[in-house]
Amino acid sequence: MQQQDMENLLRSLSRQSGSRNTSKAAERMRDAMNTPQGQQAAREILQNYGSSLEHAAQLAQSGDLNGAKKSVQSLMRTPEGAQLAAQIAKMMGR
C-alpha cells in the first residue's frame, strides 16, 4: 500500500459514511498527512501496518464501513498513528 492508497481509503470512508464528522475527520487527516511530520508518520504506518490498511480498504470497498473504521481506529492507537493523530489535533488548534 502506498501513501496515495491511504489517502484514497480516507476519501472512500469519508464519502461512504454519510457522516459530516467522519468526512471532516478524514479531510483533516489528509491535510495532516501533507505536512513533513504527517508524511513521516504515514511512511512508518505504511511500512509497519500496510497490510492492515489494505484490509481496511477492502472492508470499505465491500461496504463494511464499521469494520474499516475499527481497523483504522486500531492503527491510530499505534505509536505512529498516535503521532499522526497528534499532528491532526495540532492543526485543529487543540
PyMOL Python script that loads the backbone (N, CA, C, O; Angstrom):
from pymol import cmd

cmd.read_pdbstr("""\
ATOM      1  N   MET A   1       0.848  -1.177   0.000  1.00  0.00           N
ATOM      2  CA  MET A   1       0.000   0.000   0.000  1.00  0.00           C
ATOM      3  C   MET A   1       0.890   1.236   0.000  1.00  0.00           C
ATOM      4  O   MET A   1       1.885   1.298   0.722  1.00  0.00           O
ATOM      5  N   GLN A   2       0.527   2.203  -0.806  1.00  0.00           N
ATOM      6  CA  GLN A   2       1.261   3.457  -0.932  1.00  0.00           C
ATOM      7  C   GLN A   2       0.511   4.564  -0.182  1.00  0.00           C
ATOM      8  O   GLN A   2      -0.639   4.395   0.222  1.00  0.00           O
ATOM      9  N   GLN A   3       1.190   5.692  -0.010  1.00  0.00           N
ATOM     10  CA  GLN A   3       0.551   6.811   0.686  1.00  0.00           C
ATOM     11  C   GLN A   3      -0.702   7.266  -0.062  1.00  0.00           C
ATOM     12  O   GLN A   3      -1.700   7.634   0.558  1.00  0.00           O
ATOM     13  N   GLN A   4      -0.647   7.239  -1.387  1.00  0.00           N
ATOM     14  CA  GLN A   4      -1.824   7.618  -2.184  1.00  0.00           C
ATOM     15  C   GLN A   4      -2.991   6.683  -1.894  1.00  0.00           C
ATOM     16  O   GLN A   4      -4.146   7.108  -1.865  1.00  0.00           O
ATOM     17  N   ASP A   5      -2.682   5.399  -1.679  1.00  0.00           N
ATOM     18  CA  ASP A   5      -3.731   4.440  -1.332  1.00  0.00           C
ATOM     19  C   ASP A   5      -4.363   4.792   0.007  1.00  0.00           C
ATOM     20  O   ASP A   5      -5.573   4.656   0.188  1.00  0.00           O
ATOM     21  N   MET A   6      -3.532   5.246   0.948  1.00  0.00           N
ATOM     22  CA  MET A   6      -4.052   5.641   2.251  1.00  0.00           C
ATOM     23  C   MET A   6      -4.989   6.831   2.093  1.00  0.00           C
ATOM     24  O   MET A   6      -6.051   6.876   2.713  1.00  0.00           O
ATOM     25  N   GLU A   7      -4.600   7.783   1.272  1.00  0.00           N
ATOM     26  CA  GLU A   7      -5.456   8.944   1.039  1.00  0.00           C
ATOM     27  C   GLU A   7      -6.761   8.524   0.372  1.00  0.00           C
ATOM     28  O   GLU A   7      -7.828   9.043   0.702  1.00  0.00           O
ATOM     29  N   ASN A   8      -6.675   7.584  -0.567  1.00  0.00           N
ATOM     30  CA  ASN A   8      -7.884   7.090  -1.228  1.00  0.00           C
ATOM     31  C   ASN A   8      -8.799   6.385  -0.234  1.00  0.00           C
ATOM     32  O   ASN A   8     -10.021   6.515  -0.318  1.00  0.00           O
ATOM     33  N   LEU A   9      -8.224   5.644   0.701  1.00  0.00           N
ATOM     34  CA  LEU A   9      -9.017   4.983   1.739  1.00  0.00           C
ATOM     35  C   LEU A   9      -9.761   6.020   2.570  1.00  0.00           C
ATOM     36  O   LEU A   9     -10.947   5.858   2.858  1.00  0.00           O
ATOM     37  N   LEU A  10      -9.070   7.075   2.950  1.00  0.00           N
ATOM     38  CA  LEU A  10      -9.714   8.129   3.743  1.00  0.00           C
ATOM     39  C   LEU A  10     -10.837   8.787   2.952  1.00  0.00           C
ATOM     40  O   LEU A  10     -11.899   9.069   3.507  1.00  0.00           O
ATOM     41  N   ARG A  11     -10.617   9.034   1.673  1.00  0.00           N
ATOM     42  CA  ARG A  11     -11.672   9.627   0.833  1.00  0.00           C
ATOM     43  C   ARG A  11     -12.874   8.695   0.753  1.00  0.00           C
ATOM     44  O   ARG A  11     -14.020   9.132   0.858  1.00  0.00           O
ATOM     45  N   SER A  12     -12.600   7.402   0.565  1.00  0.00           N
ATOM     46  CA  SER A  12     -13.680   6.431   0.454  1.00  0.00           C
ATOM     47  C   SER A  12     -14.494   6.366   1.733  1.00  0.00           C
ATOM     48  O   SER A  12     -15.724   6.371   1.689  1.00  0.00           O
ATOM     49  N   LEU A  13     -13.815   6.305   2.875  1.00  0.00           N
ATOM     50  CA  LEU A  13     -14.527   6.278   4.153  1.00  0.00           C
ATOM     51  C   LEU A  13     -15.352   7.547   4.333  1.00  0.00           C
ATOM     52  O   LEU A  13     -16.477   7.503   4.830  1.00  0.00           O
ATOM     53  N   SER A  14     -14.787   8.662   3.929  1.00  0.00           N
ATOM     54  CA  SER A  14     -15.467   9.940   4.065  1.00  0.00           C
ATOM     55  C   SER A  14     -16.738   9.976   3.222  1.00  0.00           C
ATOM     56  O   SER A  14     -17.795  10.379   3.706  1.00  0.00           O
ATOM     57  N   ARG A  15     -16.636   9.562   1.981  1.00  0.00           N
ATOM     58  CA  ARG A  15     -17.795   9.594   1.070  1.00  0.00           C
ATOM     59  C   ARG A  15     -18.872   8.606   1.483  1.00  0.00           C
ATOM     60  O   ARG A  15     -20.059   8.930   1.474  1.00  0.00           O
ATOM     61  N   GLN A  16     -18.455   7.404   1.842  1.00  0.00           N
ATOM     62  CA  GLN A  16     -19.423   6.341   2.092  1.00  0.00           C
ATOM     63  C   GLN A  16     -20.079   6.438   3.460  1.00  0.00           C
ATOM     64  O   GLN A  16     -21.160   5.887   3.665  1.00  0.00           O
ATOM     65  N   SER A  17     -19.456   7.115   4.381  1.00  0.00           N
ATOM     66  CA  SER A  17     -20.003   7.140   5.739  1.00  0.00           C
ATOM     67  C   SER A  17     -21.281   7.954   5.822  1.00  0.00           C
ATOM     68  O   SER A  17     -22.175   7.629   6.604  1.00  0.00           O
ATOM     69  N   GLY A  18     -21.376   9.005   5.024  1.00  0.00           N
ATOM     70  CA  GLY A  18     -22.531   9.878   5.102  1.00  0.00           C
ATOM     71  C   GLY A  18     -22.519  10.764   6.329  1.00  0.00           C
ATOM     72  O   GLY A  18     -23.440  11.553   6.537  1.00  0.00           O
ATOM     73  N   SER A  19     -21.488  10.642   7.139  1.00  0.00           N
ATOM     74  CA  SER A  19     -21.390  11.427   8.364  1.00  0.00           C
ATOM     75  C   SER A  19     -20.518  12.644   8.112  1.00  0.00           C
ATOM     76  O   SER A  19     -19.404  12.532   7.601  1.00  0.00           O
ATOM     77  N   ARG A  20     -21.031  13.789   8.471  1.00  0.00           N
ATOM     78  CA  ARG A  20     -20.263  15.016   8.292  1.00  0.00           C
ATOM     79  C   ARG A  20     -19.006  15.004   9.167  1.00  0.00           C
ATOM     80  O   ARG A  20     -17.947  15.464   8.740  1.00  0.00           O
ATOM     81  N   ASN A  21     -19.124  14.477  10.390  1.00  0.00           N
ATOM     82  CA  ASN A  21     -17.971  14.409  11.287  1.00  0.00           C
ATOM     83  C   ASN A  21     -16.883  13.507  10.722  1.00  0.00           C
ATOM     84  O   ASN A  21     -15.704  13.856  10.771  1.00  0.00           O
ATOM     85  N   THR A  22     -17.266  12.352  10.188  1.00  0.00           N
ATOM     86  CA  THR A  22     -16.293  11.435   9.599  1.00  0.00           C
ATOM     87  C   THR A  22     -15.637  12.089   8.396  1.00  0.00           C
ATOM     88  O   THR A  22     -14.426  11.975   8.206  1.00  0.00           O
ATOM     89  N   SER A  23     -16.422  12.765   7.595  1.00  0.00           N
ATOM     90  CA  SER A  23     -15.894  13.453   6.425  1.00  0.00           C
ATOM     91  C   SER A  23     -14.880  14.518   6.819  1.00  0.00           C
ATOM     92  O   SER A  23     -13.819  14.628   6.203  1.00  0.00           O
ATOM     93  N   LYS A  24     -15.202  15.299   7.840  1.00  0.00           N
ATOM     94  CA  LYS A  24     -14.286  16.338   8.305  1.00  0.00           C
ATOM     95  C   LYS A  24     -13.016  15.733   8.889  1.00  0.00           C
ATOM     96  O   LYS A  24     -11.915  16.233   8.657  1.00  0.00           O
ATOM     97  N   ALA A  25     -13.179  14.653   9.649  1.00  0.00           N
ATOM     98  CA  ALA A  25     -12.009  13.997  10.251  1.00  0.00           C
ATOM     99  C   ALA A  25     -11.084  13.442   9.175  1.00  0.00           C
ATOM    100  O   ALA A  25      -9.863  13.572   9.270  1.00  0.00           O
ATOM    101  N   ALA A  26     -11.661  12.830   8.164  1.00  0.00           N
ATOM    102  CA  ALA A  26     -10.845  12.287   7.064  1.00  0.00           C
ATOM    103  C   ALA A  26     -10.130  13.417   6.318  1.00  0.00           C
ATOM    104  O   ALA A  26      -8.971  13.270   5.931  1.00  0.00           O
ATOM    105  N   GLU A  27     -10.816  14.537   6.119  1.00  0.00           N
ATOM    106  CA  GLU A  27     -10.201  15.688   5.454  1.00  0.00           C
ATOM    107  C   GLU A  27      -9.035  16.231   6.278  1.00  0.00           C
ATOM    108  O   GLU A  27      -7.982  16.556   5.729  1.00  0.00           O
ATOM    109  N   ARG A  28      -9.221  16.328   7.581  1.00  0.00           N
ATOM    110  CA  ARG A  28      -8.146  16.818   8.455  1.00  0.00           C
ATOM    111  C   ARG A  28      -6.955  15.856   8.442  1.00  0.00           C
ATOM    112  O   ARG A  28      -5.798  16.277   8.473  1.00  0.00           O
ATOM    113  N   MET A  29      -7.261  14.562   8.396  1.00  0.00           N
ATOM    114  CA  MET A  29      -6.181  13.579   8.368  1.00  0.00           C
ATOM    115  C   MET A  29      -5.399  13.694   7.064  1.00  0.00           C
ATOM    116  O   MET A  29      -4.171  13.607   7.070  1.00  0.00           O
ATOM    117  N   ARG A  30      -6.091  13.887   5.957  1.00  0.00           N
ATOM    118  CA  ARG A  30      -5.394  14.069   4.673  1.00  0.00           C
ATOM    119  C   ARG A  30      -4.521  15.315   4.725  1.00  0.00           C
ATOM    120  O   ARG A  30      -3.390  15.300   4.239  1.00  0.00           O
ATOM    121  N   ASP A  31      -5.037  16.397   5.310  1.00  0.00           N
ATOM    122  CA  ASP A  31      -4.245  17.625   5.445  1.00  0.00           C
ATOM    123  C   ASP A  31      -3.005  17.381   6.293  1.00  0.00           C
ATOM    124  O   ASP A  31      -1.911  17.835   5.957  1.00  0.00           O
ATOM    125  N   ALA A  32      -3.186  16.652   7.407  1.00  0.00           N
ATOM    126  CA  ALA A  32      -2.052  16.368   8.291  1.00  0.00           C
ATOM    127  C   ALA A  32      -1.011  15.504   7.587  1.00  0.00           C
ATOM    128  O   ALA A  32       0.189  15.654   7.817  1.00  0.00           O
ATOM    129  N   MET A  33      -1.472  14.608   6.737  1.00  0.00           N
ATOM    130  CA  MET A  33      -0.538  13.743   6.017  1.00  0.00           C
ATOM    131  C   MET A  33       0.312  14.522   5.024  1.00  0.00           C
ATOM    132  O   MET A  33       1.340  14.024   4.566  1.00  0.00           O
ATOM    133  N   ASN A  34      -0.100  15.725   4.690  1.00  0.00           N
ATOM    134  CA  ASN A  34       0.659  16.545   3.747  1.00  0.00           C
ATOM    135  C   ASN A  34       1.713  17.407   4.426  1.00  0.00           C
ATOM    136  O   ASN A  34       2.412  18.166   3.755  1.00  0.00           O
ATOM    137  N   THR A  35       1.839  17.301   5.743  1.00  0.00           N
ATOM    138  CA  THR A  35       2.902  18.011   6.454  1.00  0.00           C
ATOM    139  C   THR A  35       4.125  17.089   6.529  1.00  0.00           C
ATOM    140  O   THR A  35       3.976  15.874   6.397  1.00  0.00           O
ATOM    141  N   PRO A  36       5.330  17.636   6.736  1.00  0.00           N
ATOM    142  CA  PRO A  36       6.508  16.764   6.855  1.00  0.00           C
ATOM    143  C   PRO A  36       6.364  15.719   7.964  1.00  0.00           C
ATOM    144  O   PRO A  36       6.722  14.557   7.771  1.00  0.00           O
ATOM    145  N   GLN A  37       5.843  16.130   9.126  1.00  0.00           N
ATOM    146  CA  GLN A  37       5.667  15.178  10.223  1.00  0.00           C
ATOM    147  C   GLN A  37       4.612  14.129   9.871  1.00  0.00           C
ATOM    148  O   GLN A  37       4.777  12.948  10.176  1.00  0.00           O
ATOM    149  N   GLY A  38       3.551  14.557   9.243  1.00  0.00           N
ATOM    150  CA  GLY A  38       2.499  13.633   8.835  1.00  0.00           C
ATOM    151  C   GLY A  38       2.973  12.657   7.785  1.00  0.00           C
ATOM    152  O   GLY A  38       2.608  11.482   7.813  1.00  0.00           O
ATOM    153  N   GLN A  39       3.787  13.136   6.855  1.00  0.00           N
ATOM    154  CA  GLN A  39       4.319  12.248   5.823  1.00  0.00           C
ATOM    155  C   GLN A  39       5.235  11.201   6.439  1.00  0.00           C
ATOM    156  O   GLN A  39       5.207  10.038   6.036  1.00  0.00           O
ATOM    157  N   GLN A  40       6.048  11.604   7.411  1.00  0.00           N
ATOM    158  CA  GLN A  40       6.921  10.646   8.085  1.00  0.00           C
ATOM    159  C   GLN A  40       6.094   9.601   8.827  1.00  0.00           C
ATOM    160  O   GLN A  40       6.379   8.406   8.746  1.00  0.00           O
ATOM    161  N   ALA A  41       5.067  10.051   9.549  1.00  0.00           N
ATOM    162  CA  ALA A  41       4.202   9.115  10.270  1.00  0.00           C
ATOM    163  C   ALA A  41       3.496   8.183   9.287  1.00  0.00           C
ATOM    164  O   ALA A  41       3.372   6.985   9.542  1.00  0.00           O
ATOM    165  N   ALA A  42       3.036   8.735   8.167  1.00  0.00           N
ATOM    166  CA  ALA A  42       2.361   7.906   7.162  1.00  0.00           C
ATOM    167  C   ALA A  42       3.305   6.854   6.593  1.00  0.00           C
ATOM    168  O   ALA A  42       2.902   5.708   6.394  1.00  0.00           O
ATOM    169  N   ARG A  43       4.559   7.230   6.326  1.00  0.00           N
ATOM    170  CA  ARG A  43       5.533   6.252   5.813  1.00  0.00           C
ATOM    171  C   ARG A  43       5.739   5.124   6.819  1.00  0.00           C
ATOM    172  O   ARG A  43       5.790   3.951   6.450  1.00  0.00           O
ATOM    173  N   GLU A  44       5.856   5.491   8.087  1.00  0.00           N
ATOM    174  CA  GLU A  44       6.050   4.479   9.122  1.00  0.00           C
ATOM    175  C   GLU A  44       4.826   3.579   9.253  1.00  0.00           C
ATOM    176  O   GLU A  44       4.955   2.365   9.415  1.00  0.00           O
ATOM    177  N   ILE A  45       3.656   4.168   9.184  1.00  0.00           N
ATOM    178  CA  ILE A  45       2.430   3.369   9.248  1.00  0.00           C
ATOM    179  C   ILE A  45       2.374   2.410   8.065  1.00  0.00           C
ATOM    180  O   ILE A  45       2.061   1.231   8.232  1.00  0.00           O
ATOM    181  N   LEU A  46       2.676   2.914   6.870  1.00  0.00           N
ATOM    182  CA  LEU A  46       2.627   2.060   5.687  1.00  0.00           C
ATOM    183  C   LEU A  46       3.640   0.927   5.772  1.00  0.00           C
ATOM    184  O   LEU A  46       3.343  -0.207   5.396  1.00  0.00           O
ATOM    185  N   GLN A  47       4.833   1.231   6.266  1.00  0.00           N
ATOM    186  CA  GLN A  47       5.857   0.194   6.385  1.00  0.00           C
ATOM    187  C   GLN A  47       5.441  -0.882   7.379  1.00  0.00           C
ATOM    188  O   GLN A  47       5.617  -2.074   7.127  1.00  0.00           O
ATOM    189  N   ASN A  48       4.893  -0.458   8.500  1.00  0.00           N
ATOM    190  CA  ASN A  48       4.587  -1.396   9.575  1.00  0.00           C
ATOM    191  C   ASN A  48       3.174  -1.977   9.537  1.00  0.00           C
ATOM    192  O   ASN A  48       2.937  -3.071  10.047  1.00  0.00           O
ATOM    193  N   TYR A  49       2.243  -1.249   8.935  1.00  0.00           N
ATOM    194  CA  TYR A  49       0.841  -1.647   9.019  1.00  0.00           C
ATOM    195  C   TYR A  49       0.131  -1.626   7.665  1.00  0.00           C
ATOM    196  O   TYR A  49      -1.097  -1.550   7.604  1.00  0.00           O
ATOM    197  N   GLY A  50       0.902  -1.693   6.584  1.00  0.00           N
ATOM    198  CA  GLY A  50       0.318  -1.633   5.238  1.00  0.00           C
ATOM    199  C   GLY A  50      -0.736  -2.695   5.002  1.00  0.00           C
ATOM    200  O   GLY A  50      -1.769  -2.421   4.391  1.00  0.00           O
ATOM    201  N   SER A  51      -0.485  -3.912   5.484  1.00  0.00           N
ATOM    202  CA  SER A  51      -1.462  -4.980   5.251  1.00  0.00           C
ATOM    203  C   SER A  51      -2.765  -4.703   6.007  1.00  0.00           C
ATOM    204  O   SER A  51      -3.846  -5.028   5.516  1.00  0.00           O
ATOM    205  N   SER A  52      -2.666  -4.108   7.193  1.00  0.00           N
ATOM    206  CA  SER A  52      -3.875  -3.757   7.944  1.00  0.00           C
ATOM    207  C   SER A  52      -4.673  -2.681   7.217  1.00  0.00           C
ATOM    208  O   SER A  52      -5.904  -2.719   7.200  1.00  0.00           O
ATOM    209  N   LEU A  53      -3.974  -1.725   6.618  1.00  0.00           N
ATOM    210  CA  LEU A  53      -4.664  -0.684   5.855  1.00  0.00           C
ATOM    211  C   LEU A  53      -5.313  -1.262   4.609  1.00  0.00           C
ATOM    212  O   LEU A  53      -6.418  -0.868   4.239  1.00  0.00           O
ATOM    213  N   GLU A  54      -4.630  -2.192   3.965  1.00  0.00           N
ATOM    214  CA  GLU A  54      -5.223  -2.836   2.795  1.00  0.00           C
ATOM    215  C   GLU A  54      -6.498  -3.569   3.194  1.00  0.00           C
ATOM    216  O   GLU A  54      -7.495  -3.540   2.472  1.00  0.00           O
ATOM    217  N   HIS A  55      -6.455  -4.228   4.352  1.00  0.00           N
ATOM    218  CA  HIS A  55      -7.650  -4.923   4.833  1.00  0.00           C
ATOM    219  C   HIS A  55      -8.777  -3.918   5.084  1.00  0.00           C
ATOM    220  O   HIS A  55      -9.928  -4.174   4.731  1.00  0.00           O
ATOM    221  N   ALA A  56      -8.447  -2.780   5.692  1.00  0.00           N
ATOM    222  CA  ALA A  56      -9.462  -1.746   5.945  1.00  0.00           C
ATOM    223  C   ALA A  56     -10.041  -1.245   4.623  1.00  0.00           C
ATOM    224  O   ALA A  56     -11.246  -1.016   4.518  1.00  0.00           O
ATOM    225  N   ALA A  57      -9.192  -1.077   3.626  1.00  0.00           N
ATOM    226  CA  ALA A  57      -9.663  -0.623   2.314  1.00  0.00           C
ATOM    227  C   ALA A  57     -10.598  -1.657   1.690  1.00  0.00           C
ATOM    228  O   ALA A  57     -11.616  -1.301   1.096  1.00  0.00           O
ATOM    229  N   GLN A  58     -10.254  -2.921   1.825  1.00  0.00           N
ATOM    230  CA  GLN A  58     -11.112  -3.980   1.284  1.00  0.00           C
ATOM    231  C   GLN A  58     -12.461  -4.006   1.986  1.00  0.00           C
ATOM    232  O   GLN A  58     -13.499  -4.194   1.351  1.00  0.00           O
ATOM    233  N   LEU A  59     -12.439  -3.817   3.297  1.00  0.00           N
ATOM    234  CA  LEU A  59     -13.693  -3.767   4.045  1.00  0.00           C
ATOM    235  C   LEU A  59     -14.554  -2.600   3.580  1.00  0.00           C
ATOM    236  O   LEU A  59     -15.760  -2.751   3.386  1.00  0.00           O
ATOM    237  N   ALA A  60     -13.931  -1.436   3.401  1.00  0.00           N
ATOM    238  CA  ALA A  60     -14.671  -0.253   2.950  1.00  0.00           C
ATOM    239  C   ALA A  60     -15.258  -0.473   1.562  1.00  0.00           C
ATOM    240  O   ALA A  60     -16.407  -0.114   1.303  1.00  0.00           O
ATOM    241  N   GLN A  61     -14.473  -1.059   0.678  1.00  0.00           N
ATOM    242  CA  GLN A  61     -14.946  -1.305  -0.683  1.00  0.00           C
ATOM    243  C   GLN A  61     -16.092  -2.299  -0.712  1.00  0.00           C
ATOM    244  O   GLN A  61     -16.966  -2.225  -1.576  1.00  0.00           O
ATOM    245  N   SER A  62     -16.087  -3.235   0.238  1.00  0.00           N
ATOM    246  CA  SER A  62     -17.163  -4.226   0.272  1.00  0.00           C
ATOM    247  C   SER A  62     -18.403  -3.698   1.002  1.00  0.00           C
ATOM    248  O   SER A  62     -19.428  -4.376   1.076  1.00  0.00           O
ATOM    249  N   GLY A  63     -18.295  -2.484   1.538  1.00  0.00           N
ATOM    250  CA  GLY A  63     -19.429  -1.870   2.213  1.00  0.00           C
ATOM    251  C   GLY A  63     -19.433  -2.037   3.720  1.00  0.00           C
ATOM    252  O   GLY A  63     -20.355  -1.574   4.391  1.00  0.00           O
ATOM    253  N   ASP A  64     -18.415  -2.692   4.263  1.00  0.00           N
ATOM    254  CA  ASP A  64     -18.327  -2.880   5.720  1.00  0.00           C
ATOM    255  C   ASP A  64     -17.596  -1.684   6.332  1.00  0.00           C
ATOM    256  O   ASP A  64     -16.422  -1.771   6.690  1.00  0.00           O
ATOM    257  N   LEU A  65     -18.311  -0.576   6.444  1.00  0.00           N
ATOM    258  CA  LEU A  65     -17.690   0.652   6.938  1.00  0.00           C
ATOM    259  C   LEU A  65     -17.335   0.559   8.415  1.00  0.00           C
ATOM    260  O   LEU A  65     -16.343   1.143   8.849  1.00  0.00           O
ATOM    261  N   ASN A  66     -18.134  -0.168   9.191  1.00  0.00           N
ATOM    262  CA  ASN A  66     -17.807  -0.318  10.609  1.00  0.00           C
ATOM    263  C   ASN A  66     -16.509  -1.099  10.775  1.00  0.00           C
ATOM    264  O   ASN A  66     -15.672  -0.742  11.603  1.00  0.00           O
ATOM    265  N   GLY A  67     -16.336  -2.158   9.998  1.00  0.00           N
ATOM    266  CA  GLY A  67     -15.099  -2.927  10.060  1.00  0.00           C
ATOM    267  C   GLY A  67     -13.904  -2.104   9.632  1.00  0.00           C
ATOM    268  O   GLY A  67     -12.840  -2.176  10.247  1.00  0.00           O
ATOM    269  N   ALA A  68     -14.077  -1.314   8.571  1.00  0.00           N
ATOM    270  CA  ALA A  68     -12.992  -0.451   8.092  1.00  0.00           C
ATOM    271  C   ALA A  68     -12.650   0.593   9.143  1.00  0.00           C
ATOM    272  O   ALA A  68     -11.479   0.872   9.400  1.00  0.00           O
ATOM    273  N   LYS A  69     -13.676   1.161   9.743  1.00  0.00           N
ATOM    274  CA  LYS A  69     -13.467   2.186  10.771  1.00  0.00           C
ATOM    275  C   LYS A  69     -12.714   1.602  11.961  1.00  0.00           C
ATOM    276  O   LYS A  69     -11.802   2.239  12.488  1.00  0.00           O
ATOM    277  N   LYS A  70     -13.086   0.400  12.389  1.00  0.00           N
ATOM    278  CA  LYS A  70     -12.413  -0.239  13.518  1.00  0.00           C
ATOM    279  C   LYS A  70     -10.954  -0.530  13.194  1.00  0.00           C
ATOM    280  O   LYS A  70     -10.084  -0.391  14.053  1.00  0.00           O
ATOM    281  N   SER A  71     -10.686  -0.935  11.953  1.00  0.00           N
ATOM    282  CA  SER A  71      -9.298  -1.200  11.550  1.00  0.00           C
ATOM    283  C   SER A  71      -8.463   0.073  11.605  1.00  0.00           C
ATOM    284  O   SER A  71      -7.340   0.069  12.108  1.00  0.00           O
ATOM    285  N   VAL A  72      -9.017   1.146  11.088  1.00  0.00           N
ATOM    286  CA  VAL A  72      -8.291   2.417  11.084  1.00  0.00           C
ATOM    287  C   VAL A  72      -8.118   2.913  12.524  1.00  0.00           C
ATOM    288  O   VAL A  72      -7.059   3.435  12.875  1.00  0.00           O
ATOM    289  N   GLN A  73      -9.141   2.754  13.347  1.00  0.00           N
ATOM    290  CA  GLN A  73      -9.032   3.195  14.744  1.00  0.00           C
ATOM    291  C   GLN A  73      -7.945   2.427  15.480  1.00  0.00           C
ATOM    292  O   GLN A  73      -7.222   3.003  16.294  1.00  0.00           O
ATOM    293  N   SER A  74      -7.822   1.140  15.205  1.00  0.00           N
ATOM    294  CA  SER A  74      -6.771   0.362  15.873  1.00  0.00           C
ATOM    295  C   SER A  74      -5.397   0.844  15.434  1.00  0.00           C
ATOM    296  O   SER A  74      -4.461   0.852  16.233  1.00  0.00           O
ATOM    297  N   LEU A  75      -5.265   1.244  14.183  1.00  0.00           N
ATOM    298  CA  LEU A  75      -3.986   1.791  13.708  1.00  0.00           C
ATOM    299  C   LEU A  75      -3.675   3.114  14.382  1.00  0.00           C
ATOM    300  O   LEU A  75      -2.511   3.423  14.639  1.00  0.00           O
ATOM    301  N   MET A  76      -4.693   3.891  14.668  1.00  0.00           N
ATOM    302  CA  MET A  76      -4.478   5.192  15.292  1.00  0.00           C
ATOM    303  C   MET A  76      -4.010   5.039  16.739  1.00  0.00           C
ATOM    304  O   MET A  76      -3.536   5.999  17.345  1.00  0.00           O
ATOM    305  N   ARG A  77      -4.143   3.838  17.288  1.00  0.00           N
ATOM    306  CA  ARG A  77      -3.665   3.591  18.653  1.00  0.00           C
ATOM    307  C   ARG A  77      -2.208   3.133  18.678  1.00  0.00           C
ATOM    308  O   ARG A  77      -1.649   2.925  19.755  1.00  0.00           O
ATOM    309  N   THR A  78      -1.585   2.973  17.513  1.00  0.00           N
ATOM    310  CA  THR A  78      -0.164   2.621  17.455  1.00  0.00           C
ATOM    311  C   THR A  78       0.659   3.886  17.687  1.00  0.00           C
ATOM    312  O   THR A  78       0.119   4.988  17.583  1.00  0.00           O
ATOM    313  N   PRO A  79       1.952   3.761  17.999  1.00  0.00           N
ATOM    314  CA  PRO A  79       2.779   4.966  18.179  1.00  0.00           C
ATOM    315  C   PRO A  79       2.772   5.871  16.943  1.00  0.00           C
ATOM    316  O   PRO A  79       2.693   7.093  17.066  1.00  0.00           O
ATOM    317  N   GLU A  80       2.854   5.271  15.762  1.00  0.00           N
ATOM    318  CA  GLU A  80       2.848   6.076  14.534  1.00  0.00           C
ATOM    319  C   GLU A  80       1.493   6.733  14.319  1.00  0.00           C
ATOM    320  O   GLU A  80       1.413   7.895  13.920  1.00  0.00           O
ATOM    321  N   GLY A  81       0.441   5.989  14.583  1.00  0.00           N
ATOM    322  CA  GLY A  81      -0.905   6.542  14.450  1.00  0.00           C
ATOM    323  C   GLY A  81      -1.145   7.653  15.457  1.00  0.00           C
ATOM    324  O   GLY A  81      -1.783   8.660  15.152  1.00  0.00           O
ATOM    325  N   ALA A  82      -0.627   7.458  16.656  1.00  0.00           N
ATOM    326  CA  ALA A  82      -0.762   8.496  17.684  1.00  0.00           C
ATOM    327  C   ALA A  82      -0.029   9.765  17.260  1.00  0.00           C
ATOM    328  O   ALA A  82      -0.507  10.874  17.500  1.00  0.00           O
ATOM    329  N   GLN A  83       1.125   9.599  16.634  1.00  0.00           N
ATOM    330  CA  GLN A  83       1.881  10.753  16.143  1.00  0.00           C
ATOM    331  C   GLN A  83       1.071  11.494  15.083  1.00  0.00           C
ATOM    332  O   GLN A  83       1.006  12.723  15.089  1.00  0.00           O
ATOM    333  N   LEU A  84       0.464  10.751  14.187  1.00  0.00           N
ATOM    334  CA  LEU A  84      -0.357  11.369  13.153  1.00  0.00           C
ATOM    335  C   LEU A  84      -1.581  12.041  13.779  1.00  0.00           C
ATOM    336  O   LEU A  84      -1.954  13.144  13.382  1.00  0.00           O
ATOM    337  N   ALA A  85      -2.199  11.382  14.748  1.00  0.00           N
ATOM    338  CA  ALA A  85      -3.361  11.964  15.433  1.00  0.00           C
ATOM    339  C   ALA A  85      -2.956  13.255  16.165  1.00  0.00           C
ATOM    340  O   ALA A  85      -3.716  14.224  16.177  1.00  0.00           O
ATOM    341  N   ALA A  86      -1.777  13.268  16.764  1.00  0.00           N
ATOM    342  CA  ALA A  86      -1.298  14.471  17.450  1.00  0.00           C
ATOM    343  C   ALA A  86      -1.111  15.615  16.454  1.00  0.00           C
ATOM    344  O   ALA A  86      -1.413  16.769  16.756  1.00  0.00           O
ATOM    345  N   GLN A  87      -0.616  15.285  15.280  1.00  0.00           N
ATOM    346  CA  GLN A  87      -0.429  16.303  14.231  1.00  0.00           C
ATOM    347  C   GLN A  87      -1.777  16.868  13.798  1.00  0.00           C
ATOM    348  O   GLN A  87      -1.912  18.071  13.574  1.00  0.00           O
ATOM    349  N   ILE A  88      -2.775  15.989  13.684  1.00  0.00           N
ATOM    350  CA  ILE A  88      -4.123  16.442  13.318  1.00  0.00           C
ATOM    351  C   ILE A  88      -4.685  17.351  14.403  1.00  0.00           C
ATOM    352  O   ILE A  88      -5.254  18.403  14.111  1.00  0.00           O
ATOM    353  N   ALA A  89      -4.520  16.938  15.656  1.00  0.00           N
ATOM    354  CA  ALA A  89      -5.017  17.762  16.768  1.00  0.00           C
ATOM    355  C   ALA A  89      -4.339  19.118  16.772  1.00  0.00           C
ATOM    356  O   ALA A  89      -4.981  20.137  17.023  1.00  0.00           O
ATOM    357  N   LYS A  90      -3.038  19.134  16.495  1.00  0.00           N
ATOM    358  CA  LYS A  90      -2.314  20.408  16.447  1.00  0.00           C
ATOM    359  C   LYS A  90      -2.867  21.305  15.346  1.00  0.00           C
ATOM    360  O   LYS A  90      -3.029  22.509  15.543  1.00  0.00           O
ATOM    361  N   MET A  91      -3.157  20.716  14.188  1.00  0.00           N
ATOM    362  CA  MET A  91      -3.704  21.501  13.086  1.00  0.00           C
ATOM    363  C   MET A  91      -5.079  22.059  13.431  1.00  0.00           C
ATOM    364  O   MET A  91      -5.480  23.100  12.911  1.00  0.00           O
ATOM    365  N   MET A  92      -5.805  21.358  14.317  1.00  0.00           N
ATOM    366  CA  MET A  92      -7.139  21.784  14.709  1.00  0.00           C
ATOM    367  C   MET A  92      -7.090  22.767  15.872  1.00  0.00           C
ATOM    368  O   MET A  92      -8.127  23.243  16.335  1.00  0.00           O
ATOM    369  N   GLY A  93      -5.874  23.073  16.347  1.00  0.00           N
ATOM    370  CA  GLY A  93      -5.735  24.022  17.438  1.00  0.00           C
ATOM    371  C   GLY A  93      -6.040  23.450  18.802  1.00  0.00           C
ATOM    372  O   GLY A  93      -6.386  24.191  19.721  1.00  0.00           O
ATOM    373  N   ARG A  94      -5.917  22.145  18.949  1.00  0.00           N
ATOM    374  CA  ARG A  94      -6.212  21.503  20.242  1.00  0.00           C
ATOM    375  C   ARG A  94      -4.935  21.187  20.966  1.00  0.00           C
ATOM    376  O   ARG A  94      -4.970  20.645  22.070  1.00  0.00           O
TER     377      ARG A  94
END
""", "prot")
cmd.dss("prot")
cmd.show_as("cartoon", "prot")
cmd.util.cbc("prot")
cmd.orient("prot")
